[in-house]
């Protein structure tokens, strides 16, 4: 089983975004030392709890701070950007770290106000042309435009011998079939929609006949590991309370400490399952190293994948680093 990280550059309690960004780059170094396969940086806008609004910048910093781990975006929210500019950005990153860059593409919105602020042309109603944008990115990377297309004369790849790997990210399964047919890897956000993970990843696998570079699927999960099951469950309360704060307060919500979460959550929220229960996957996996390993083995087998990408929202940075270490030791013996 391959382990990877999805990093939000979360702002710890009593901290700030500059410290969160430094920690996000340090996470790449730690992940490489622990044998993680890749680290992706998310794109979140207008969020007090996360500092990763520009994954390209964090990718560049992390790539120069490491030498082996793959580094990428989880994801570039493609509906906000020109495919050509995205290609230029990621070819530049590929030139800086050849063979280690992942271009993860997503179609999620950032909310109506942020979406409007990010748009260059506000006089035209937004349209869902994600599939067309993905095709355009691939054409720029592969020289795939017809000879009479105006973009055929453009060559953003000139002087750059390698290409970033292109991945599609999703949480509903709507892009799984497209990714498979295009031969692209597909990462499913099980921490958003655990009930749709198996169906979506199997659908992708069924259509991924001629995969580029042999890429398959990634199961993305929220995971907390501690020395005991009880301690891991307690640490998982941070994410539960943060989601509740976001629902109440919107993007101004701050990451709570475990102690704050304990005061804010009901007993029912604290008792929410953190392992597979009656066949249902939880929003978070939490437990001791052996408990979590057993859960991940069941889930990857059911979804037909060999890679898990971990999102962890542990409030204390040192405890978070310990969780990642325990997970690597449990899965890879490191």
C-alpha positions as CSV (number, residue, x, y, z in Angstrom):
1,X,0.0,0.0,0.0
2,X,1.3,3.5,-1.0
3,X,0.8,6.3,1.5
4,X,0.5,10.0,0.4
5,X,-0.6,13.3,2.0
6,X,-3.1,16.0,1.1
7,X,-1.9,19.1,2.9
8,X,-4.2,22.1,3.6
9,X,-1.6,24.2,5.4
10,X,-4.0,24.2,8.4
11,X,-3.6,27.1,10.8
12,X,-3.0,25.7,14.3
13,X,-4.7,27.3,17.3
14,X,-2.8,30.3,18.6
15,X,-0.8,30.4,15.3
16,X,-1.0,32.2,12.0
17,X,-0.7,31.7,8.3
18,X,3.1,32.3,8.0
19,X,3.7,29.5,10.5
20,X,1.2,27.3,8.7
21,X,3.0,27.7,5.4
22,X,6.4,26.9,7.0
23,X,4.8,23.8,8.5
24,X,3.3,22.8,5.2
25,X,6.7,22.8,3.6
26,X,8.2,20.9,6.6
27,X,5.4,18.3,6.1
28,X,6.9,17.5,2.7
29,X,10.3,16.9,4.2
30,X,8.9,14.7,6.9
31,X,6.7,12.8,4.4
32,X,9.8,12.1,2.2
33,X,11.8,10.9,5.2
34,X,8.9,8.5,6.2
35,X,8.6,7.1,2.7
36,X,5.3,8.7,1.7
37,X,4.8,8.5,-2.1
38,X,3.5,12.0,-2.8
39,X,2.2,15.2,-1.1
40,X,-0.5,17.4,-2.7
41,X,-1.4,20.9,-1.6
42,X,-5.1,21.9,-1.6
43,X,-6.5,25.2,-3.0
44,X,-8.8,26.9,-0.4
45,X,-9.8,30.5,-0.7
46,X,-11.1,33.0,2.0
47,X,-10.4,30.4,4.8
48,X,-9.1,31.5,8.2
49,X,-8.4,27.8,9.0
50,X,-6.1,27.1,6.0
51,X,-3.3,28.9,4.2
52,X,-3.1,27.0,1.0
53,X,-4.8,29.4,-1.5
54,X,-2.1,29.0,-4.1
55,X,-0.9,25.4,-4.4
56,X,1.6,26.2,-7.1
57,X,3.7,28.3,-4.7
58,X,3.8,25.6,-2.0
59,X,4.6,23.0,-4.7
60,X,7.7,25.0,-5.7
61,X,8.8,25.4,-2.2
62,X,8.3,21.8,-1.3
63,X,9.9,20.5,-4.4
64,X,13.1,22.5,-3.7
65,X,13.1,21.3,-0.1
66,X,12.9,17.6,-1.1
67,X,14.5,15.3,-3.6
68,X,12.4,12.2,-4.1
69,X,8.7,12.6,-3.1
70,X,6.2,13.6,-5.8
71,X,4.6,17.0,-5.2
72,X,1.4,18.3,-6.7
73,X,-2.0,20.0,-6.4
74,X,-5.0,18.7,-4.7
75,X,-6.4,20.4,-6.7
76,X,-6.2,23.3,-9.0
77,X,-9.8,24.5,-9.3
78,X,-9.8,24.6,-13.0
79,X,-13.0,26.5,-13.5
80,X,-11.3,29.6,-12.3
81,X,-8.3,29.6,-14.6
82,X,-7.1,29.5,-18.2
83,X,-5.9,26.0,-19.2
84,X,-2.9,27.5,-20.9
85,X,-1.8,29.3,-17.8
86,X,-2.2,26.2,-15.7
87,X,-0.1,24.3,-18.2
88,X,2.6,27.0,-18.1
89,X,2.7,27.0,-14.3
90,X,3.0,23.2,-14.0
91,X,5.6,22.8,-16.8
92,X,7.7,25.4,-15.0
93,X,7.3,23.3,-11.8
94,X,8.2,20.2,-13.8
95,X,11.3,21.9,-15.1
96,X,12.3,22.7,-11.5
97,X,11.7,19.1,-10.3
98,X,11.6,16.8,-13.3
99,X,9.6,13.6,-12.9
100,X,8.1,14.6,-9.5
101,X,5.2,17.0,-10.3
102,X,1.5,16.1,-10.3
103,X,-1.1,18.3,-11.8
104,X,-4.3,17.5,-9.9
105,X,-7.4,19.1,-11.4
106,X,-10.8,19.7,-9.7
107,X,-14.1,21.3,-10.5
108,X,-15.2,22.4,-7.1
109,X,-16.4,26.0,-6.5
110,X,-15.2,28.2,-3.7
111,X,-18.6,29.7,-3.0
112,X,-20.4,32.4,-5.1
113,X,-18.5,35.4,-3.8
114,X,-15.0,33.9,-4.1
115,X,-16.0,32.5,-7.5
116,X,-17.0,35.9,-8.7
117,X,-13.8,37.5,-7.3
118,X,-11.6,35.0,-9.1
119,X,-13.3,35.5,-12.5
120,X,-11.7,37.7,-15.0
121,X,-14.9,38.2,-17.2
122,X,-17.8,38.9,-14.9
123,X,-20.2,39.8,-17.7
124,X,-20.7,36.2,-18.9
125,X,-22.6,33.6,-16.8
126,X,-20.3,30.8,-15.6
127,X,-20.6,27.5,-17.4
128,X,-19.5,23.9,-16.5
129,X,-16.9,23.2,-19.2
130,X,-14.5,21.2,-17.0
131,X,-14.3,18.3,-19.5
132,X,-13.4,20.7,-22.3
133,X,-10.8,22.4,-20.1
134,X,-9.1,19.1,-19.2
135,X,-9.0,18.2,-22.9
136,X,-7.4,21.5,-23.7
137,X,-4.7,21.0,-21.0
138,X,-3.9,17.6,-22.4
139,X,-3.7,19.0,-25.9
140,X,-1.2,21.7,-24.7
141,X,0.9,19.0,-23.1
142,X,0.8,16.5,-25.9
143,X,0.7,18.8,-29.0
144,X,-2.7,17.5,-29.7
145,X,-4.4,20.4,-31.3
146,X,-5.5,20.0,-35.0
147,X,-3.2,21.9,-37.4
148,X,-5.9,24.5,-38.1
149,X,-6.5,25.2,-34.4
150,X,-5.3,28.7,-33.3
151,X,-3.5,27.1,-30.4
152,X,-1.6,24.7,-32.6
153,X,1.2,27.2,-33.0
154,X,1.7,27.4,-29.2
155,X,4.3,25.2,-27.6
156,X,4.5,25.7,-23.8
157,X,6.6,22.4,-23.6
158,X,9.5,23.8,-25.6
159,X,12.8,23.1,-23.8
160,X,11.1,21.0,-21.1
161,X,11.6,17.3,-21.9
162,X,9.3,15.8,-19.2
163,X,5.6,16.3,-18.3
164,X,3.7,16.6,-15.1
165,X,1.3,13.7,-14.4
166,X,-2.3,14.8,-14.8
167,X,-4.9,13.6,-12.2
168,X,-8.6,14.3,-11.9
169,X,-10.0,14.8,-8.4
170,X,-13.6,14.3,-7.4
171,X,-16.0,13.7,-4.6
172,X,-19.2,12.6,-6.4
173,X,-17.9,10.2,-9.0
174,X,-19.1,12.3,-12.0
175,X,-15.5,12.6,-13.3
176,X,-14.4,9.0,-12.7
177,X,-15.5,7.7,-16.1
178,X,-13.9,10.7,-17.9
179,X,-10.6,10.2,-16.1
180,X,-10.6,6.5,-16.9
181,X,-11.3,7.0,-20.6
182,X,-8.6,9.7,-20.9
183,X,-6.1,7.4,-19.2
184,X,-5.7,9.7,-16.3
185,X,-5.3,8.9,-12.6
186,X,-8.3,9.6,-10.4
187,X,-8.4,10.6,-6.7
188,X,-11.7,10.3,-4.8
189,X,-12.3,12.4,-1.7
190,X,-13.6,9.8,0.7
191,X,-13.4,12.3,3.6
192,X,-16.2,14.2,1.9
193,X,-18.3,11.3,0.5
194,X,-17.2,8.0,2.0
195,X,-20.4,6.3,0.7
196,X,-19.5,7.0,-2.9
197,X,-15.8,5.9,-2.8
198,X,-16.1,2.3,-3.8
199,X,-18.5,2.8,-6.7
200,X,-16.5,5.8,-8.1
201,X,-13.1,4.2,-7.9
202,X,-14.3,0.9,-9.4
203,X,-16.0,2.9,-12.2
204,X,-12.7,4.6,-12.9
205,X,-10.8,1.4,-12.9
206,X,-13.3,-0.2,-15.3
207,X,-12.7,2.6,-17.9
208,X,-8.9,3.0,-17.4
209,X,-7.9,0.6,-20.2
210,X,-5.0,2.5,-21.6
211,X,-3.7,4.4,-18.6
212,X,-0.9,7.0,-18.9
213,X,2.1,5.8,-17.0
214,X,0.1,3.1,-15.5
215,X,-1.8,5.4,-13.1
216,X,-4.8,4.1,-11.3
217,X,-6.9,5.4,-8.4
218,X,-6.2,7.1,-5.1
219,X,-8.5,6.8,-2.1
220,X,-8.3,10.0,-0.1
221,X,-9.3,9.7,3.6
222,X,-9.2,11.6,6.8
223,X,-7.0,9.6,9.1
224,X,-5.8,10.1,12.7
225,X,-3.4,7.6,14.3
226,X,-2.4,7.6,18.0
227,X,-0.8,5.2,20.4
228,X,-4.3,4.0,21.5
229,X,-7.7,3.8,19.9
230,X,-9.1,6.0,22.7
231,X,-6.5,8.8,22.2
232,X,-7.0,8.7,18.4
233,X,-10.8,9.1,18.8
234,X,-10.2,12.1,21.1
235,X,-7.8,13.7,18.5
236,X,-10.4,13.2,15.8
237,X,-12.8,15.6,17.6
238,X,-10.8,18.6,16.2
239,X,-12.0,17.9,12.6
240,X,-15.6,17.2,13.8
241,X,-15.7,20.5,15.7
242,X,-14.1,22.4,12.8
243,X,-16.7,21.2,10.4
244,X,-19.4,22.3,12.9
245,X,-17.8,25.7,13.3
246,X,-17.6,26.1,9.5
247,X,-21.3,25.3,9.2
248,X,-22.1,27.9,11.9
249,X,-19.5,30.7,11.2
250,X,-18.5,30.1,7.6
251,X,-14.9,30.8,6.4
252,X,-14.0,32.8,9.5
253,X,-14.0,29.6,11.6
254,X,-10.7,28.7,13.3
255,X,-9.3,25.3,14.0
256,X,-10.2,24.3,17.6
257,X,-8.0,22.6,20.1
258,X,-9.0,19.2,21.3
259,X,-10.1,20.7,24.6
260,X,-12.3,23.3,22.8
261,X,-13.8,20.5,20.7
262,X,-14.6,18.5,23.8
263,X,-16.6,21.3,25.1
264,X,-18.4,22.2,21.9
265,X,-19.4,18.7,20.6
266,X,-22.3,16.7,21.8
267,X,-21.8,13.2,23.1
268,X,-23.4,11.8,20.0
269,X,-20.8,13.8,17.9
270,X,-18.0,12.5,20.0
271,X,-19.3,8.9,19.6
272,X,-19.5,9.1,15.8
273,X,-17.9,5.9,14.4
274,X,-14.3,6.2,13.3
275,X,-14.0,2.7,11.9
276,X,-16.2,0.8,9.4
277,X,-19.5,0.0,11.2
278,X,-22.2,-2.2,9.7
279,X,-20.5,-1.9,6.4
280,X,-20.6,1.9,6.4
281,X,-17.4,3.9,6.0
282,X,-16.9,6.8,8.4
283,X,-16.0,10.4,7.6
284,X,-12.8,9.8,9.6
285,X,-10.6,6.8,10.4
286,X,-9.1,7.0,13.8
287,X,-7.3,4.4,15.9
288,X,-4.1,2.8,17.0
289,X,-1.6,1.9,14.2
290,X,-2.9,-1.7,13.9
291,X,-6.5,-0.5,13.9
292,X,-5.9,2.0,11.2
293,X,-3.8,-0.4,9.1
294,X,-6.6,-3.0,9.2
295,X,-9.2,-0.4,8.2
296,X,-7.1,0.9,5.3
297,X,-6.5,-2.6,4.0
298,X,-10.2,-3.3,4.0
299,X,-11.0,-0.1,2.2
300,X,-8.3,-0.2,-0.5
301,X,-9.2,-3.8,-1.3
302,X,-12.9,-2.9,-1.6
303,X,-12.1,0.1,-3.8
304,X,-9.6,-1.7,-6.0
305,X,-6.7,0.8,-5.3
306,X,-3.2,0.6,-3.9
307,X,-2.8,4.1,-2.7
308,X,-4.3,6.1,0.2
309,X,-3.9,9.8,0.5
310,X,-4.3,11.0,4.0
311,X,-5.9,14.3,5.2
312,X,-5.2,14.9,8.9
313,X,-6.7,17.7,10.9
314,X,-5.0,17.3,14.2
315,X,-4.8,20.6,16.0
316,X,-1.3,20.3,17.6
317,X,1.5,20.2,15.0
318,X,3.7,17.9,17.0
319,X,0.8,15.4,17.6
320,X,0.0,15.6,13.9
321,X,3.6,14.8,13.0
322,X,3.4,11.8,15.4
323,X,0.2,10.6,13.7
324,X,2.0,10.6,10.3
325,X,4.9,8.8,11.8
326,X,2.8,6.1,13.4
327,X,0.9,5.6,10.1
328,X,4.1,5.2,8.1
329,X,5.4,2.7,10.6
330,X,2.2,0.7,10.6
331,X,2.0,0.5,6.8
332,X,5.5,0.7,5.6
333,X,7.5,-0.2,8.7
334,X,9.2,3.2,8.7
